[in-house]
Amino acid sequence: MKSVLVGPRPLVALFDGSDSRHAQAVDFLKTSGCRLVSTWPVVTDACNQLSFSHEAVHDFLSWCERGGVRILDLGAREIERIIELGRSEPFDLSMASLAAISETVGVKELWVLGKESNQAMELDFDGALSPYQA
Amino acid sequence: MLTIRLPEDIEMQLDFLRVVEHKSKTDVIQAAITEYLERHMSSVSAFELGKDLFGRFASSSSLQNRSTFGRGM
């Protein structure tokens, strides 16, 4: 089963039924059959964005508890990398944490959910995203 | 609290482990169940684990300005 990094945007789309990308997000997860990997800053960010409903937050965290997302801890090595990434603007802790953890665990694909894209993209943390070639 | 009934032969093997490895029956059963769950859950997709939970609640606003993968605007 393939592992894919996920940021807050797709997570919020999964649990907010009125999100414009909700159906897309569920469809990706259903068809890809992948395992999701993320970090605590991402989970915190998603919870903040789902705070319109404590039940939505509860559903999201219940899914995390079941293992829907494997949440990885950040150690000194990852924090050092986050600090490096933080020197460039704009700084996004969630995305920087994914960049750092990607380098540690070797998962290089990120789930990109947008207007023109709903797929796992290979991540180049110097800034570029390109479609993943298995 | 969970109560389980085990076949006699398995219980005898548990007793054997308790003596040989100095592990309680509870320790062995917990380890076995944990190993089973880890193996089983890792074969279940993220979709299957959440299909009864996705989109049950709505913010009632179509947030078009959320970014592609990171934080919303």
Backbone of each chain as ProteinMPNN parsed JSONL, in Angstrom:
{"seq_chain_A": "MKSVLVGPRPLVALFDGSDSRHAQAVDFLKTSGCRLVSTWPVVTDACNQLSFSHEAVHDFLSWCERGGVRILDLGAREIERIIELGRSEPFDLSMASLAAISETVGVKELWVLGKESNQAMELDFDGALSPYQA", "coords_chain_A": {"N_chain_A": [[0.852, -1.193, 0.0], [0.629, 2.142, -0.938], [2.259, 4.999, 0.509], [1.329, 8.318, 1.239], [1.952, 11.753, 1.692], [0.038, 14.139, 3.552], [-1.483, 17.323, 3.745], [-3.233, 19.981, 5.559], [-5.327, 20.874, 3.876], [-6.618, 18.813, 2.115], [-7.542, 17.176, 4.192], [-9.389, 18.728, 5.59], [-11.248, 19.06, 3.553], [-12.218, 16.459, 3.347], [-13.729, 16.166, 5.684], [-15.44, 18.331, 5.918], [-18.507, 18.585, 4.836], [-19.604, 20.503, 3.152], [-17.575, 21.569, 1.763], [-16.025, 22.758, -1.179], [-14.451, 20.925, -2.477], [-15.077, 18.47, -1.443], [-16.28, 16.038, -2.483], [-14.401, 15.35, -4.426], [-12.171, 14.9, -2.83], [-12.925, 12.657, -1.274], [-13.249, 10.851, -3.326], [-10.631, 10.605, -4.335], [-9.362, 9.36, -2.194], [-10.756, 6.986, -2.083], [-10.251, 5.762, -4.578], [-7.474, 5.714, -4.78], [-6.564, 4.173, -2.68], [-4.574, 4.565, -0.834], [-2.193, 4.934, 1.909], [-2.19, 7.381, 4.401], [0.1, 9.864, 5.53], [1.146, 12.081, 8.04], [1.696, 15.054, 10.088], [1.801, 16.432, 13.476], [1.519, 19.331, 13.489], [0.004, 19.631, 11.131], [-2.343, 18.226, 11.765], [-3.28, 19.795, 13.865], [-3.732, 22.203, 12.516], [-5.74, 21.366, 10.722], [-7.764, 20.722, 12.54], [-8.293, 23.269, 13.576], [-9.381, 24.465, 11.304], [-11.639, 22.965, 11.024], [-13.164, 23.745, 13.089], [-15.669, 24.853, 13.026], [-17.512, 23.043, 13.764], [-17.775, 20.993, 16.514], [-18.346, 18.365, 16.311], [-17.457, 17.653, 13.798], [-14.715, 17.921, 14.163], [-14.401, 15.934, 16.053], [-15.084, 13.649, 14.536], [-12.988, 13.697, 12.684], [-10.716, 13.365, 14.355], [-11.337, 10.887, 15.419], [-11.103, 9.284, 13.205], [-8.372, 9.584, 12.769], [-7.493, 8.276, 15.06], [-8.258, 5.682, 14.486], [-6.395, 5.092, 12.648], [-6.461, 6.261, 10.192], [-4.855, 8.329, 9.358], [-1.412, 8.275, 9.562], [0.299, 9.644, 12.092], [3.212, 11.358, 12.438], [5.908, 11.921, 14.703], [7.825, 14.868, 15.43], [11.251, 15.315, 15.587], [14.43, 16.548, 16.883], [15.992, 16.748, 14.58], [14.099, 17.182, 12.546], [12.999, 19.588, 13.405], [15.146, 21.292, 13.149], [15.341, 21.33, 10.379], [12.898, 22.498, 9.77], [13.309, 25.044, 10.79], [15.253, 25.925, 9.022], [13.738, 25.935, 6.634], [11.97, 27.867, 7.368], [13.189, 30.238, 6.906], [12.551, 31.222, 4.5], [9.962, 33.089, 2.92], [6.412, 32.842, 2.143], [6.008, 31.554, 5.445], [4.879, 28.384, 6.388], [3.982, 26.401, 8.854], [2.79, 23.834, 8.909], [3.248, 22.803, 6.284], [5.996, 22.984, 6.192], [6.663, 21.158, 8.155], [5.849, 18.8, 6.955], [7.619, 18.714, 4.827], [9.999, 18.372, 6.221], [9.597, 15.892, 7.519], [9.242, 14.256, 5.367], [11.763, 14.038, 4.277], [12.96, 12.603, 6.269], [11.547, 10.117, 6.497], [11.35, 9.266, 3.928], [9.104, 9.38, 2.275], [7.83, 10.637, -0.604], [5.703, 11.661, -1.952], [3.005, 13.957, -2.215], [-0.339, 14.607, -1.408], [-2.169, 16.479, -3.509], [-4.727, 18.703, -3.688], [-6.752, 20.506, -5.597], [-8.075, 23.083, -7.771], [-7.411, 22.235, -10.336], [-6.265, 19.861, -9.92], [-6.036, 16.648, -8.401], [-4.385, 14.628, -7.002], [-1.554, 12.486, -6.234], [1.47, 14.044, -5.874], [4.886, 14.277, -6.771], [7.178, 15.578, -4.515], [9.171, 18.398, -4.488], [11.142, 19.984, -2.439], [12.356, 22.364, -2.887], [10.555, 23.851, -3.988], [9.022, 23.065, -6.244], [6.385, 21.083, -7.717], [5.716, 17.967, -9.155], [3.927, 15.663, -11.303], [3.639, 12.424, -9.934], [5.655, 9.752, -10.914], [5.336, 6.412, -10.942]], "CA_chain_A": [[0.0, 0.0, 0.0], [1.469, 3.333, -1.101], [2.102, 6.06, 1.513], [1.277, 9.661, 0.662], [1.871, 12.84, 2.673], [-1.171, 14.953, 3.408], [-1.549, 18.576, 4.491], [-4.563, 20.237, 6.11], [-6.397, 21.16, 2.894], [-7.442, 17.638, 1.799], [-8.172, 16.64, 5.406], [-10.574, 19.546, 5.845], [-12.214, 18.742, 2.495], [-12.84, 15.161, 3.648], [-14.641, 16.196, 6.836], [-16.427, 19.401, 5.763], [-19.399, 18.138, 3.769], [-19.949, 21.59, 2.228], [-16.361, 22.043, 1.098], [-16.161, 22.654, -2.636], [-13.665, 19.781, -2.971], [-15.368, 17.298, -0.611], [-16.479, 14.821, -3.293], [-13.097, 15.063, -5.042], [-11.273, 14.362, -1.807], [-13.367, 11.292, -0.945], [-12.991, 10.028, -4.511], [-9.192, 10.303, -4.388], [-9.023, 8.383, -1.153], [-11.384, 5.712, -2.439], [-9.634, 5.144, -5.758], [-6.027, 5.536, -4.631], [-6.322, 3.123, -1.69], [-3.263, 4.819, -0.224], [-2.073, 5.183, 3.344], [-1.819, 8.79, 4.564], [1.109, 10.166, 6.54], [1.153, 13.518, 8.306], [2.39, 15.512, 11.303], [0.905, 17.113, 14.426], [1.108, 20.677, 13.045], [-1.057, 19.489, 10.127], [-3.565, 17.829, 12.468], [-3.734, 20.99, 14.601], [-4.245, 23.123, 11.502], [-7.016, 20.835, 10.224], [-8.752, 20.878, 13.623], [-8.682, 24.689, 13.617], [-10.251, 24.76, 10.155], [-12.907, 22.234, 11.196], [-13.734, 24.141, 14.376], [-17.06, 25.282, 12.863], [-18.341, 22.004, 14.381], [-16.963, 20.091, 17.351], [-18.593, 16.993, 15.839], [-16.562, 17.428, 12.652], [-13.386, 17.709, 14.749], [-14.468, 14.614, 16.696], [-15.018, 12.648, 13.457], [-11.628, 13.727, 12.13], [-9.782, 12.756, 15.31], [-11.68, 9.458, 15.525], [-10.491, 8.661, 12.016], [-6.93, 9.532, 13.059], [-7.3, 7.239, 16.075], [-8.409, 4.389, 13.807], [-5.239, 4.884, 11.787], [-6.707, 6.871, 8.877], [-3.629, 9.078, 9.075], [-0.295, 7.948, 10.466], [0.84, 10.94, 12.525], [4.606, 11.155, 12.829], [6.463, 12.911, 15.626], [8.937, 15.672, 14.938], [12.387, 15.339, 16.495], [15.364, 17.679, 16.739], [16.422, 16.833, 13.182], [13.023, 17.792, 11.756], [12.842, 20.992, 13.818], [16.263, 22.02, 12.524], [14.98, 21.51, 8.963], [11.785, 23.458, 9.738], [13.907, 26.37, 10.993], [15.884, 26.281, 7.729], [12.675, 26.259, 5.681], [11.303, 29.07, 7.847], [13.913, 31.456, 6.507], [11.93, 31.761, 3.284], [8.573, 33.542, 3.124], [5.721, 32.831, 3.423], [6.275, 30.351, 6.225], [3.708, 27.592, 6.748], [4.522, 25.345, 9.718], [2.285, 22.525, 8.486], [3.938, 22.334, 5.087], [7.413, 22.81, 6.525], [6.791, 19.905, 8.914], [5.749, 17.706, 5.983], [8.892, 18.69, 4.099], [11.025, 17.811, 7.103], [9.331, 14.48, 7.784], [9.425, 13.572, 4.082], [13.19, 13.738, 4.136], [13.323, 11.599, 7.268], [10.949, 8.787, 6.284], [11.479, 8.898, 2.521], [7.849, 9.45, 1.512], [8.078, 11.825, -1.425], [4.493, 12.112, -2.63], [2.08, 14.783, -1.442], [-1.691, 14.679, -1.978], [-2.482, 17.848, -3.91], [-6.152, 18.816, -3.989], [-7.013, 21.872, -6.021], [-9.005, 23.3, -8.88], [-7.022, 21.471, -11.521], [-5.463, 18.699, -9.545], [-6.437, 15.831, -7.264], [-3.506, 13.485, -7.186], [-0.306, 12.479, -5.468], [2.524, 14.687, -6.662], [6.216, 14.173, -6.176], [7.462, 16.85, -3.87], [10.524, 18.929, -4.515], [10.99, 21.013, -1.421], [12.872, 23.667, -3.284], [9.408, 24.637, -4.413], [8.25, 22.576, -7.379], [5.628, 19.844, -7.636], [5.529, 17.356, -10.464], [3.154, 14.432, -11.169], [4.476, 11.305, -9.511], [5.789, 8.626, -11.843], [5.656, 5.224, -10.134]], "C_chain_A": [[0.89, 1.246, 0.0], [1.208, 4.35, 0.023], [2.204, 7.422, 0.837], [1.179, 10.68, 1.794], [0.584, 13.636, 2.462], [-1.085, 16.177, 4.313], [-2.976, 18.832, 4.941], [-5.679, 20.366, 5.074], [-7.233, 19.931, 2.54], [-8.166, 17.072, 3.022], [-9.457, 17.409, 5.723], [-11.653, 19.227, 4.798], [-12.925, 17.415, 2.76], [-13.949, 15.297, 4.691], [-15.625, 17.362, 6.817], [-17.296, 19.044, 4.554], [-19.763, 19.221, 2.777], [-18.718, 22.158, 1.524], [-16.478, 21.799, -0.402], [-15.407, 21.451, -3.214], [-13.972, 18.496, -2.189], [-15.468, 16.004, -1.444], [-15.169, 14.379, -3.941], [-12.175, 14.366, -4.04], [-11.639, 12.914, -1.473], [-13.038, 10.364, -2.11], [-11.511, 9.646, -4.614], [-8.843, 9.194, -3.406], [-9.55, 6.992, -1.506], [-10.623, 5.011, -3.555], [-8.139, 4.888, -5.575], [-5.699, 4.385, -3.675], [-5.02, 3.311, -0.929], [-3.351, 4.925, 1.304], [-1.579, 6.615, 3.503], [-0.854, 8.97, 5.733], [1.107, 11.668, 6.779], [1.865, 13.817, 9.626], [1.386, 16.208, 12.226], [0.569, 18.547, 14.032], [-0.025, 20.636, 12.012], [-2.386, 19.149, 10.806], [-4.152, 19.018, 13.223], [-4.385, 21.985, 13.649], [-5.624, 22.671, 11.008], [-8.109, 20.997, 11.287], [-9.225, 22.335, 13.715], [-9.652, 25.017, 12.487], [-11.595, 24.037, 10.239], [-13.664, 22.686, 12.437], [-15.137, 24.754, 14.25], [-18.004, 24.283, 13.543], [-17.452, 21.084, 15.229], [-17.176, 18.644, 16.932], [-17.703, 16.658, 14.649], [-15.139, 17.16, 13.15], [-13.327, 16.315, 15.373], [-14.355, 13.508, 15.637], [-13.597, 12.544, 12.911], [-10.644, 13.017, 13.073], [-10.065, 11.265, 15.507], [-11.051, 8.679, 14.376], [-8.979, 8.542, 12.206], [-6.644, 8.388, 14.04], [-7.393, 5.842, 15.459], [-7.194, 4.064, 12.933], [-5.433, 5.429, 10.384], [-5.528, 7.699, 8.411], [-2.571, 8.613, 10.069], [0.379, 9.261, 10.823], [2.239, 10.723, 13.078], [5.075, 12.279, 13.745], [7.629, 13.652, 14.974], [10.044, 15.673, 15.985], [13.284, 16.532, 16.208], [15.788, 17.869, 15.285], [15.368, 17.542, 12.318], [12.858, 19.275, 12.106], [13.949, 21.853, 13.205], [15.939, 22.325, 11.059], [13.852, 22.544, 8.818], [12.324, 24.879, 9.897], [14.559, 26.849, 9.693], [14.83, 26.739, 6.73], [11.977, 27.557, 6.061], [12.003, 30.357, 7.459], [13.32, 32.047, 5.238], [10.474, 32.098, 3.584], [7.709, 33.081, 1.96], [5.956, 31.505, 4.137], [4.96, 29.676, 6.623], [4.218, 26.398, 7.553], [4.065, 23.957, 9.283], [3.091, 21.98, 7.315], [5.425, 22.128, 5.348], [7.62, 21.502, 7.291], [6.69, 18.704, 7.981], [7.043, 17.573, 5.181], [9.962, 18.007, 4.934], [10.83, 16.311, 7.292], [9.513, 13.653, 6.504], [10.87, 13.142, 3.915], [13.624, 12.652, 5.117], [12.823, 10.213, 6.895], [10.961, 8.355, 4.821], [10.174, 8.789, 1.759], [7.883, 10.747, 0.713], [6.839, 12.343, -2.145], [3.6, 12.892, -1.685], [0.732, 14.795, -2.162], [-2.02, 16.143, -2.236], [-3.941, 17.893, -4.363], [-6.446, 20.269, -4.34], [-7.949, 21.9, -7.193], [-8.689, 22.378, -10.048], [-6.274, 20.191, -11.166], [-6.063, 17.968, -8.345], [-5.635, 14.544, -7.366], [-2.299, 13.572, -6.246], [0.788, 13.027, -6.361], [3.857, 14.48, -5.959], [6.641, 15.547, -5.7], [8.932, 17.206, -3.992], [10.504, 20.123, -3.575], [11.757, 22.289, -1.708], [11.727, 24.475, -3.907], [8.529, 24.013, -5.469], [7.511, 21.285, -7.062], [5.524, 19.266, -9.035], [4.765, 16.05, -10.296], [4.068, 13.255, -10.876], [4.476, 10.205, -10.573], [6.218, 7.404, -11.046], [6.742, 4.387, -10.807]], "O_chain_A": [[1.787, 1.383, 0.832], [0.064, 4.536, 0.437], [3.055, 7.644, -0.024], [0.415, 10.493, 2.741], [0.107, 13.784, 1.337], [-0.68, 16.092, 5.472], [-3.848, 17.989, 4.73], [-6.829, 20.018, 5.343], [-8.458, 19.989, 2.65], [-9.274, 16.549, 2.902], [-10.478, 16.818, 6.077], [-12.834, 19.136, 5.13], [-14.103, 17.265, 2.434], [-14.981, 14.632, 4.6], [-16.557, 17.385, 7.62], [-16.875, 19.184, 3.406], [-20.192, 18.913, 1.665], [-18.822, 23.127, 0.772], [-16.971, 20.758, -0.835], [-15.703, 21.013, -4.326], [-13.207, 17.534, -2.264], [-14.815, 15.007, -1.135], [-14.863, 13.188, -3.998], [-11.5, 13.388, -4.36], [-10.766, 12.049, -1.399], [-12.604, 9.23, -1.907], [-11.18, 8.506, -4.939], [-8.139, 8.238, -3.731], [-8.899, 5.975, -1.267], [-10.378, 3.806, -3.486], [-7.597, 3.945, -6.153], [-4.684, 3.707, -3.836], [-4.432, 2.347, -0.438], [-4.433, 4.995, 1.887], [-0.644, 7.024, 2.813], [-0.976, 8.324, 6.773], [1.071, 12.448, 5.827], [2.538, 12.96, 10.2], [0.271, 16.531, 11.819], [-0.574, 18.962, 14.22], [-0.905, 21.497, 12.015], [-3.426, 19.712, 10.465], [-5.365, 19.227, 13.223], [-5.447, 22.536, 13.936], [-6.55, 23.474, 10.891], [-9.241, 21.364, 10.971], [-10.413, 22.597, 13.909], [-10.62, 25.752, 12.681], [-12.568, 24.444, 9.605], [-14.679, 22.094, 12.801], [-15.732, 25.135, 15.258], [-19.145, 24.616, 13.862], [-16.505, 20.48, 14.727], [-16.316, 17.792, 17.156], [-17.247, 15.524, 14.505], [-14.445, 16.287, 12.629], [-12.33, 15.606, 15.238], [-13.614, 12.542, 15.825], [-13.075, 11.449, 12.703], [-9.848, 12.181, 12.644], [-9.147, 10.477, 15.733], [-10.54, 7.573, 14.552], [-8.379, 7.528, 11.849], [-5.684, 7.635, 13.873], [-6.679, 4.929, 15.874], [-6.991, 2.919, 12.532], [-4.664, 5.104, 9.48], [-5.234, 7.765, 7.217], [-2.817, 8.566, 11.274], [0.964, 9.919, 9.962], [2.43, 10.0, 14.056], [4.687, 13.436, 13.581], [8.314, 13.131, 14.095], [9.798, 15.999, 17.147], [12.952, 17.405, 15.406], [15.928, 18.997, 14.812], [15.693, 18.382, 11.479], [12.61, 20.107, 11.234], [13.716, 22.991, 12.797], [16.216, 23.416, 10.561], [13.842, 23.349, 7.886], [11.861, 25.804, 9.23], [14.438, 28.014, 9.313], [14.979, 27.767, 6.068], [11.456, 28.267, 5.2], [11.466, 31.446, 7.661], [13.545, 33.216, 4.924], [9.84, 31.451, 4.417], [8.235, 32.935, 0.857], [6.085, 30.46, 3.498], [4.046, 30.326, 7.131], [4.822, 25.485, 6.99], [4.853, 23.012, 9.287], [3.558, 20.841, 7.345], [6.04, 21.215, 4.797], [8.627, 20.82, 7.102], [7.368, 17.698, 8.19], [7.502, 16.467, 4.896], [10.728, 17.18, 4.44], [11.792, 15.546, 7.231], [9.893, 12.484, 6.565], [11.16, 12.031, 3.472], [14.539, 11.878, 4.835], [13.574, 9.241, 6.963], [10.623, 7.214, 4.504], [10.134, 8.166, 0.698], [7.956, 11.832, 1.289], [6.905, 13.341, -2.862], [3.453, 12.543, -0.514], [0.672, 14.973, -3.379], [-2.136, 16.942, -1.306], [-4.332, 17.204, -5.305], [-6.393, 21.15, -3.482], [-8.542, 20.889, -7.568], [-9.588, 21.812, -10.67], [-5.718, 19.526, -12.04], [-6.536, 18.594, -7.396], [-6.154, 13.503, -7.769], [-2.068, 14.577, -5.573], [1.006, 12.536, -7.468], [3.949, 14.504, -4.731], [6.479, 16.546, -6.4], [9.814, 16.42, -3.647], [9.911, 21.156, -3.887], [11.807, 23.192, -0.873], [11.905, 25.628, -4.299], [7.367, 24.402, -5.586], [7.961, 20.489, -6.238], [5.273, 19.995, -9.994], [4.914, 15.381, -9.273], [5.129, 13.104, -11.482], [3.423, 9.79, -11.059], [7.335, 7.359, -10.531], [7.141, 3.351, -10.276]]}, "seq_chain_B": "MLTIRLPEDIEMQLDFLRVVEHKSKTDVIQAAITEYLERHMSSVSAFELGKDLFGRFASSSSLQNRSTFGRGM", "coords_chain_B": {"N_chain_B": [[-13.315, -3.678, 30.461], [-12.578, -6.927, 29.411], [-13.651, -10.207, 28.895], [-12.425, -13.339, 28.023], [-12.875, -16.613, 26.598], [-10.848, -19.379, 26.425], [-9.615, -22.159, 24.46], [-8.646, -25.251, 26.02], [-6.077, -26.248, 25.393], [-4.705, -24.007, 24.429], [-4.694, -22.417, 26.668], [-3.088, -23.949, 28.287], [-0.659, -23.688, 26.957], [-0.244, -20.988, 27.353], [0.159, -20.975, 30.088], [2.551, -22.348, 30.137], [4.241, -20.488, 28.841], [4.118, -18.496, 30.736], [5.574, -19.574, 32.819], [8.067, -20.17, 31.617], [8.889, -17.816, 30.256], [8.357, -15.878, 32.057], [6.117, -14.238, 31.807], [2.96, -12.735, 32.2], [-0.352, -14.108, 31.663], [-2.031, -12.123, 30.789], [-0.202, -10.256, 29.717], [0.77, -11.679, 27.484], [-1.549, -12.122, 25.983], [-2.361, -9.488, 25.493], [-0.183, -8.627, 23.935], [-0.473, -10.309, 21.741], [-2.969, -9.56, 20.704], [-2.469, -6.878, 20.109], [-0.513, -7.163, 18.124], [-2.015, -8.471, 16.181], [-3.968, -6.511, 15.607], [-2.369, -4.432, 14.603], [-1.347, -5.614, 12.301], [-3.695, -6.201, 10.906], [-5.05, -3.696, 10.729], [-3.243, -2.23, 9.255], [-3.653, -3.123, 6.747], [-5.98, -2.074, 5.952], [-7.504, 0.451, 4.075], [-7.165, 4.081, 4.154], [-9.508, 5.219, 3.319], [-11.476, 3.22, 3.823], [-11.329, 3.189, 6.572], [-12.55, 5.54, 7.263], [-14.956, 5.953, 5.953], [-17.513, 6.031, 7.036], [-17.516, 8.401, 8.33], [-16.756, 10.655, 6.861], [-17.525, 13.945, 5.828], [-19.897, 14.327, 7.348], [-20.651, 16.554, 8.683], [-21.114, 20.058, 8.078], [-19.65, 23.168, 7.072], [-21.21, 24.88, 5.828], [-20.39, 26.752, 4.079], [-18.934, 27.401, 1.024], [-15.714, 27.119, 0.666], [-13.892, 28.504, -1.368], [-11.488, 29.761, -1.415], [-9.58, 28.343, -0.097], [-6.285, 27.046, 0.154], [-4.29, 24.952, -2.071], [-3.066, 22.678, -0.856], [-2.176, 23.333, 1.646], [-2.636, 25.578, 4.351], [-5.75, 27.386, 4.59], [-6.74, 30.498, 3.004]], "CA_chain_B": [[-12.874, -5.025, 30.848], [-12.984, -7.94, 28.436], [-13.437, -11.586, 29.349], [-12.387, -14.27, 26.887], [-12.799, -18.035, 26.924], [-9.841, -19.981, 25.541], [-9.532, -23.623, 24.469], [-7.762, -25.732, 27.084], [-4.685, -26.389, 24.936], [-4.093, -22.663, 24.356], [-4.475, -21.975, 28.048], [-1.911, -24.678, 28.789], [0.527, -23.056, 26.355], [-0.066, -19.71, 28.051], [0.764, -21.312, 31.388], [3.939, -22.7, 29.844], [4.954, -19.221, 28.601], [4.186, -17.753, 32.004], [6.664, -20.163, 33.603], [9.349, -20.106, 30.897], [9.286, -16.438, 29.895], [7.97, -14.979, 33.151], [5.136, -13.258, 31.321], [1.611, -13.079, 32.638], [-1.29, -14.406, 30.578], [-2.522, -10.824, 30.291], [0.841, -9.677, 28.86], [0.839, -12.424, 26.218], [-2.788, -11.879, 25.228], [-2.301, -8.094, 25.012], [0.792, -8.551, 22.833], [-1.033, -11.003, 20.574], [-4.048, -8.742, 20.122], [-1.833, -5.692, 19.523], [0.129, -7.572, 16.869], [-3.088, -8.764, 15.224], [-4.581, -5.252, 15.188], [-1.425, -3.69, 13.765], [-1.271, -6.27, 10.995], [-4.982, -6.086, 10.232], [-5.373, -2.303, 10.43], [-2.351, -1.688, 8.225], [-4.105, -3.56, 5.428], [-7.231, -1.379, 5.665], [-7.161, 1.76, 3.504], [-7.631, 5.281, 4.861], [-10.919, 5.406, 2.944], [-12.299, 2.257, 4.562], [-11.317, 3.548, 7.991], [-13.302, 6.762, 7.539], [-16.09, 6.163, 5.044], [-18.723, 6.343, 7.805], [-17.31, 9.677, 9.031], [-16.457, 11.784, 5.973], [-18.546, 14.907, 5.404], [-21.165, 14.243, 8.087], [-20.991, 17.894, 9.145], [-20.758, 21.032, 7.043], [-19.496, 24.554, 7.512], [-22.233, 25.6, 5.074], [-19.823, 27.79, 3.215], [-18.021, 26.827, 0.058], [-14.492, 27.903, 0.863], [-13.134, 28.425, -2.615], [-10.168, 30.376, -1.313], [-8.596, 27.533, 0.602], [-5.157, 26.757, -0.733], [-4.344, 23.631, -2.692], [-2.751, 21.599, 0.071], [-1.823, 23.844, 2.967], [-3.607, 26.362, 5.113], [-6.645, 28.215, 3.803], [-6.378, 31.91, 3.018]], "C_chain_B": [[-13.437, -6.055, 29.876], [-12.692, -9.325, 29.008], [-13.427, -12.502, 28.131], [-12.277, -15.708, 27.381], [-11.847, -18.679, 25.92], [-9.935, -21.505, 25.578], [-8.452, -24.064, 25.47], [-6.303, -25.793, 26.649], [-3.987, -25.033, 24.853], [-3.792, -22.161, 25.766], [-3.25, -22.679, 28.655], [-0.619, -24.072, 28.244], [0.813, -21.704, 27.006], [0.585, -19.925, 29.415], [2.243, -21.632, 31.225], [4.782, -21.428, 29.652], [5.146, -18.445, 29.895], [5.371, -18.253, 32.839], [8.011, -19.919, 32.938], [9.807, -18.668, 30.673], [8.917, -15.417, 30.966], [7.049, -13.856, 32.668], [3.761, -13.699, 31.786], [0.749, -13.405, 31.422], [-1.781, -13.099, 29.938], [-1.507, -10.199, 29.328], [0.847, -10.353, 27.486], [-0.384, -12.131, 25.352], [-2.802, -10.456, 24.679], [-1.353, -7.981, 23.828], [0.23, -9.185, 21.574], [-2.105, -10.165, 19.895], [-3.47, -7.502, 19.457], [-1.21, -6.024, 18.176], [-0.92, -7.829, 15.786], [-3.68, -7.456, 14.677], [-3.663, -4.472, 14.254], [-1.379, -4.279, 12.362], [-2.563, -6.067, 10.209], [-5.262, -4.643, 9.809], [-4.48, -1.736, 9.333], [-2.778, -2.126, 6.832], [-5.422, -2.887, 5.043], [-6.898, 0.029, 5.183], [-7.73, 2.894, 4.347], [-9.099, 5.547, 4.541], [-11.828, 4.494, 3.76], [-12.408, 2.641, 6.034], [-12.201, 4.759, 8.308], [-14.57, 6.946, 6.744], [-17.402, 6.455, 5.772], [-18.643, 7.716, 8.472], [-17.181, 10.88, 8.105], [-17.696, 12.643, 5.693], [-19.865, 14.848, 6.144], [-21.614, 15.615, 8.574], [-20.455, 18.906, 8.135], [-20.63, 22.42, 7.629], [-20.52, 25.443, 6.825], [-21.691, 26.756, 4.269], [-18.818, 27.128, 2.293], [-16.748, 27.654, 0.056], [-13.567, 27.774, -0.335], [-11.708, 28.926, -2.451], [-9.192, 29.589, -0.47], [-7.475, 27.166, -0.369], [-5.214, 25.305, -1.192], [-4.057, 22.508, -1.714], [-2.477, 22.084, 1.484], [-2.968, 24.593, 3.613], [-4.516, 27.165, 4.167], [-6.246, 29.663, 3.904], [-7.115, 32.637, 4.135]], "O_chain_B": [[-14.628, -6.047, 29.563], [-11.609, -9.573, 29.539], [-14.333, -12.44, 27.301], [-11.681, -15.988, 28.421], [-12.023, -18.538, 24.71], [-10.292, -22.081, 26.605], [-7.485, -23.346, 25.724], [-5.401, -25.443, 27.411], [-2.803, -24.926, 25.172], [-2.75, -21.553, 26.01], [-2.49, -22.09, 29.424], [0.378, -23.954, 28.956], [1.97, -21.325, 27.187], [1.449, -19.156, 29.835], [3.076, -21.25, 32.048], [5.872, -21.297, 30.208], [6.185, -17.825, 30.123], [6.074, -17.47, 33.478], [8.974, -19.516, 33.59], [10.977, -18.345, 30.878], [9.146, -14.221, 30.789], [7.183, -12.698, 33.063], [3.436, -14.886, 31.769], [1.076, -13.028, 30.296], [-1.922, -12.995, 28.72], [-1.873, -9.682, 28.273], [0.921, -9.684, 26.456], [-0.269, -11.92, 24.145], [-3.205, -10.234, 23.537], [-1.666, -7.323, 22.835], [0.424, -8.673, 20.472], [-2.148, -10.068, 18.669], [-3.912, -7.108, 18.378], [-1.352, -5.274, 17.21], [-0.738, -7.454, 14.627], [-3.871, -7.299, 13.471], [-4.106, -3.921, 13.246], [-1.373, -3.553, 11.368], [-2.538, -5.798, 9.008], [-5.661, -4.392, 8.672], [-4.902, -0.867, 8.57], [-2.317, -1.564, 5.839], [-5.928, -3.099, 3.941], [-6.101, 0.727, 5.809], [-8.648, 2.7, 5.144], [-9.845, 6.041, 5.387], [-12.828, 4.942, 4.322], [-13.448, 2.442, 6.663], [-12.562, 4.986, 9.463], [-15.209, 7.993, 6.843], [-18.307, 7.059, 5.196], [-19.603, 8.148, 9.111], [-17.463, 12.007, 8.513], [-18.766, 12.129, 5.365], [-20.879, 15.289, 5.602], [-22.795, 15.829, 8.848], [-19.477, 18.648, 7.433], [-21.367, 22.812, 8.534], [-20.685, 26.609, 7.184], [-22.437, 27.63, 3.83], [-17.95, 26.379, 2.742], [-16.712, 28.757, -0.49], [-12.589, 27.027, -0.31], [-10.823, 28.575, -3.231], [-8.107, 30.075, -0.15], [-7.706, 26.999, -1.567], [-6.071, 24.534, -0.761], [-4.739, 21.483, -1.739], [-2.544, 21.296, 2.427], [-4.135, 24.254, 3.423], [-4.096, 27.568, 3.082], [-5.486, 30.031, 4.8], [-6.94, 33.844, 4.308]]}, "name": "protein", "num_of_chains": 2, "seq": "MKSVLVGPRPLVALFDGSDSRHAQAVDFLKTSGCRLVSTWPVVTDACNQLSFSHEAVHDFLSWCERGGVRILDLGAREIERIIELGRSEPFDLSMASLAAISETVGVKELWVLGKESNQAMELDFDGALSPYQAMLTIRLPEDIEMQLDFLRVVEHKSKTDVIQAAITEYLERHMSSVSAFELGKDLFGRFASSSSLQNRSTFGRGM"}
